[in-house]
Amino acid sequence: DVSSGISHGSVLEPVLFTLYENDLPGEVTSTVKLFADDMKMYRGIGTGIGHDSLQTDLDRLVTWSVKWMLPLNVAKCSTLHLGSTNPCEPYTVQGSHLQETRVECDLGVRIDDQLKFREQAAAAASRANRILGLIRHSFCHLDRTTLPILYKTIVRPLLEYGNQVWGPFNMSDKKLLERVQRRATKLVPEIRHLPYHERLRLLELPSLQYRRRRGDMITMYNIMQGHVGLDKECLFSEPRTTRTRGHPFKVAKLQSTSRVRANHFSSRIVNYWNALPAEVVCAPSVDTFKKRLDEHWTDFFYEAPV
């Protein structure tokens, strides 16, 4: 017998739970992001007022959880301080101090307090290498047909998941990820003695560096065409120049005062995007854009970090 709620695993469970917690963001003044039973709450902290406001919102969250009988697991709650000027004030929930963390995993991406994503790159490379090891031990023979299928299906997605957010900008991290693909191409015996770019050409595999840059352009195209739920005015500004050369979707490159900011998606893509010809940017569909982009960037197809 179920005395309250519904049985676990019911098709109605996620819908009803979402309705049950739907009023939570309205209880606080900070920004709240919900995914299933996980929640992120954040706000800018510049003065003591910001800290007090966030602590007040935590207290309101506790009140809400008691009211609706959804107790918080304080042991799983933590604080991640971002920014060089952050005072790193402590916060409490139900009288207990929240533990401070350097790295927090959010939807499969490890976000560190420096926003350099070094841990994410290491974790992605480690997991992909383990899968490569399983492939090597599971197949007696790998050729130029079977390896690309296996690699693109179960290995490369691990290296590219969330690239628009955490795409590596440290050269050591770029080489670390590219090394996984180098190792994969050597699993074909008849071509393992060839240089890396030759192995890529024979297997028809672009370098991971090219794939990341290409993925950025595809995301940018979808944003500018309104295919994703992002407001382009919040991410980009129109260029101040009145020059008419190039394409009509150019964006301004804002000045960055730090290396991390310069490598943020909205900054790092500007030069590449603005340099594309109009026939690429004005493609009528995503598939056409991909095809024209590959044709335009054919010289960079096998380019790897050195």
C-alpha atoms as one frame of an Amber mdcrd trajectory, in Angstrom:
protein
   0.000   0.000   0.000   1.174   3.523  -0.863   0.069   5.982   1.809   1.238
   9.102  -0.061   2.512   9.963  -3.517   2.787   7.253  -6.144   4.869   4.116
  -6.561   8.476   4.582  -7.641   9.010   4.150 -11.380   5.552   5.262 -12.442
   5.352   7.181 -15.719   3.617   9.984 -13.820   6.430  10.308 -11.289   8.620
  12.916 -13.060   5.627  15.033 -14.124   4.061  15.093 -10.669   7.395  15.801
  -8.969   8.026  18.715 -11.318   4.594  20.137 -10.487   5.232  19.588  -6.779
   8.418  21.664  -6.742   7.365  24.150  -9.421   6.880  27.011  -6.942  10.378
  26.716  -5.448  12.134  29.371  -7.606   9.497  31.919  -6.595  10.381  31.521
  -2.911  13.862  33.039  -3.298  15.400  36.120  -4.921  18.535  34.338  -6.201
  18.689  32.554  -9.550  17.616  28.908  -9.313  18.183  26.084 -11.799  16.303
  22.810 -11.290  16.930  19.411 -12.844  14.908  16.511 -11.396  15.690  16.590
  -7.651  18.921  18.595  -8.022  19.049  22.353  -7.568  21.655  25.060  -8.131
  21.144  28.468  -6.526  23.526  31.350  -7.216  23.941  35.116  -7.263  26.675
  37.723  -7.587  28.481  38.413  -4.330  30.246  41.768  -4.223  29.425  43.075
  -0.758  28.032  41.826   2.511  24.551  42.500   1.154  24.976  39.815  -1.497
  26.122  37.296   1.092  23.225  38.105   3.432  20.726  37.802   0.588  22.020
  34.377  -0.403  21.941  33.186   3.204  18.378  34.473   3.528  17.416  32.509
   0.420  18.961  29.364   1.937  16.834  29.886   5.051  13.745  30.305   2.863
  14.662  27.110   1.060  14.759  25.255   4.376  11.354  26.655   5.308   9.951
  25.561   1.946  11.362  22.040   2.314   9.848  21.634   5.789   6.489  22.935
   4.610   6.300  20.503   1.695   7.977  17.593   3.508  10.977  17.357   1.167
  13.892  17.272   3.641  17.266  18.478   2.403  20.293  16.209   2.563  22.778
  18.707   3.982  25.643  16.239   3.530  25.164  16.453  -0.242  24.970  20.258
  -0.302  28.096  22.290  -1.004  29.303  25.770  -1.911  31.406  26.672  -4.947
  32.993  30.143  -4.853  33.735  31.730  -8.234  35.687  34.881  -9.030  38.985
  36.345  -7.852  37.226  39.037  -5.760  34.805  36.615  -4.109  35.002  37.024
  -0.295  34.287  33.268   0.089  31.885  33.763   2.967  30.568  30.640   4.758
  26.931  29.577   4.468  24.733  27.471   6.717  21.726  25.225   6.200  19.702
  24.045   9.186  22.485  25.267  11.459  25.190  23.253   9.681  27.984  24.889
   7.700  27.979  23.913   4.036  31.164  22.286   2.872  33.180  24.274   0.344
  34.288  22.496  -2.817  36.812  23.256  -5.559  35.086  21.179  -8.225  31.386
  20.471  -8.679  29.937  18.044 -11.226  26.892  19.554 -12.922  25.071  17.399
 -15.512  28.246  15.479 -16.276  30.585  18.489 -16.521  33.123  19.144 -13.757
  33.115  22.875 -13.017  36.099  24.130 -11.009  36.414  27.377  -9.063  38.880
  28.776 -11.634  36.681  27.887 -14.646  39.664  26.288 -16.380  38.038  22.829
 -16.595  41.326  20.964 -16.138  39.603  18.224 -14.115  36.905  17.843 -16.771
  39.502  17.327 -19.524  41.367  14.754 -17.419  38.163  12.888 -16.546  36.970
  12.818 -20.174  40.343  11.525 -21.406  40.519   8.896 -18.667  37.055   7.536
 -19.381  37.646   7.490 -23.145  40.954   5.640 -22.671  39.200   2.975 -20.609
  36.666   2.416 -23.383  39.504   2.203 -25.926  41.093  -0.469 -23.763  37.857
  -2.456 -23.799  37.698  -2.207 -27.591  41.292  -3.382 -27.944  40.674  -6.426
 -25.737  37.253  -7.261 -27.186  38.089  -7.380 -30.896  40.604  -9.745 -32.456
  40.921  -7.594 -35.570  40.238  -3.927 -36.239  40.390  -2.484 -39.738  39.772
   0.857 -41.418  36.029   0.181 -41.507  35.226  -1.156 -38.041  37.454   1.114
 -35.944  35.936   4.448 -37.087  32.445   3.099 -36.400  33.341   1.971 -32.887
  35.367   5.077 -32.117  32.762   7.578 -33.326  29.955   5.706 -31.559  31.287
   5.025 -28.056  34.562   6.918 -27.590  34.457  10.316 -29.284  31.159  11.393
 -27.650  32.905  11.116 -24.270  35.539  13.620 -25.429  33.059  16.054 -26.957
  30.170  16.128 -24.484  29.529  19.740 -23.446  32.461  21.119 -25.437  30.740
  24.464 -25.968  30.865  24.937 -22.182  34.226  23.507 -21.175  36.195  23.255
 -24.448  39.872  23.128 -23.356  42.059  26.166 -23.939  45.225  25.026 -22.152
  47.582  23.430 -24.667  48.311  20.528 -22.316  44.592  19.719 -22.093  44.196
  19.921 -25.866  47.089  17.500 -26.329  45.696  15.213 -23.633  42.401  14.816
 -25.493  44.032  14.535 -28.916  46.303  11.803 -27.516  43.223   9.616 -27.020
  42.424   9.820 -30.720  46.082   9.230 -31.613  45.961   6.046 -29.583  42.701
   5.005 -31.239  44.084   5.378 -34.771  47.007   3.111 -33.881  44.630   0.213
 -33.217  44.556  -0.459 -36.969  47.759  -2.491 -37.503  48.402  -1.679 -41.164
  48.508   2.098 -40.628  49.913   2.456 -37.112  53.398   3.274 -38.477  52.117
   6.307 -40.428  52.103   9.908 -39.139  49.027  10.980 -37.228  47.550  13.203
 -39.955  47.946  10.371 -42.482  46.123   7.967 -40.189  43.306  10.503 -39.818
  43.075  10.923 -43.578  42.889   7.170 -44.227  40.271   6.695 -41.512  38.393
   9.846 -42.594  38.508  11.212 -39.058  38.968  14.956 -38.440  41.156  16.044
 -35.546  39.434  16.752 -32.238  40.674  20.332 -32.420  38.838  20.765 -35.720
  35.728  19.069 -34.320  35.607  21.497 -31.381  35.937  24.532 -33.635  33.331
  23.121 -36.001  30.970  22.404 -33.096  31.295  26.006 -31.939  30.327  27.252
 -35.389  27.316  24.923 -35.572  26.127  26.119 -32.165  26.633  29.734 -33.231
  24.632  29.133 -36.415  21.764  27.624 -34.401  21.808  30.579 -31.993  21.741
  33.167 -34.768  18.954  31.306 -36.585  16.872  30.975 -33.407  16.994  27.168
 -33.372  17.883  26.976 -29.661  16.356  28.605 -26.622  19.079  31.226 -26.152
  18.714  34.966 -26.517  21.506  36.068 -28.850  21.236  39.670 -27.586  22.315
  38.436 -24.143  25.419  36.738 -25.558  26.538  38.978 -28.411  26.543  42.606
 -29.519  26.350  44.041 -32.999  29.674  45.301 -34.390  30.223  49.051 -34.253
  31.827  49.195 -37.685  29.702  50.128 -40.688  31.717  48.040 -43.165  29.456
  45.948 -45.370  32.007  43.323 -46.383  31.437  39.792 -45.121  28.126  38.371
 -43.927  25.175  40.108 -42.212  25.430  38.124 -38.944  28.733  39.461 -37.679
  29.086  40.088 -33.931  31.331  42.361 -31.902  34.286  41.000 -29.972  34.256
  42.418 -26.476  37.480  43.166 -24.643  38.525  40.420 -22.226  40.613  41.141
 -19.153  41.432  37.515 -18.375  42.438  34.405 -20.276  39.411  32.539 -18.949
  37.005  35.182 -20.256  38.798  35.317 -23.625  38.193  31.583 -24.033  34.523
  31.727 -23.079  32.226  30.642 -25.905  30.913  34.141 -26.624  34.484  35.440
 -27.043  36.485  32.625 -28.602  34.132  32.086 -31.538  33.941  35.692 -32.743
  36.996  35.786 -35.027  36.198  32.420 -36.640  32.514  33.292 -37.089  33.094
  36.759 -38.528  35.659  35.392 -40.992  33.220  32.923 -42.579  31.891  33.824
 -46.042  28.251  34.764 -46.509  27.413  31.600 -48.478  28.336  29.519 -45.416
  26.671  31.610 -42.716  23.498  32.160 -44.748  22.963  28.442 -45.398  19.240
  27.539 -45.454  19.613  24.587 -43.044  21.982  23.141 -40.458  22.987  20.257
 -42.728  23.795  22.642 -45.556  25.781  24.818 -43.139  27.834  21.797 -42.006
  28.590  20.783 -45.582  29.624  24.275 -46.670  31.680  24.786 -43.515  33.630
  21.559 -44.083  34.289  22.571 -47.671  35.471  26.026 -46.604  37.698  24.688
 -43.801  39.058  21.675 -45.683  42.661  22.789 -44.996  42.099  22.556 -41.232
  40.426  19.116 -41.279  43.403  17.243 -39.814  44.977  20.113 -37.863  46.068
  18.988 -34.376  47.636  20.829 -31.421  51.433  20.675 -31.420
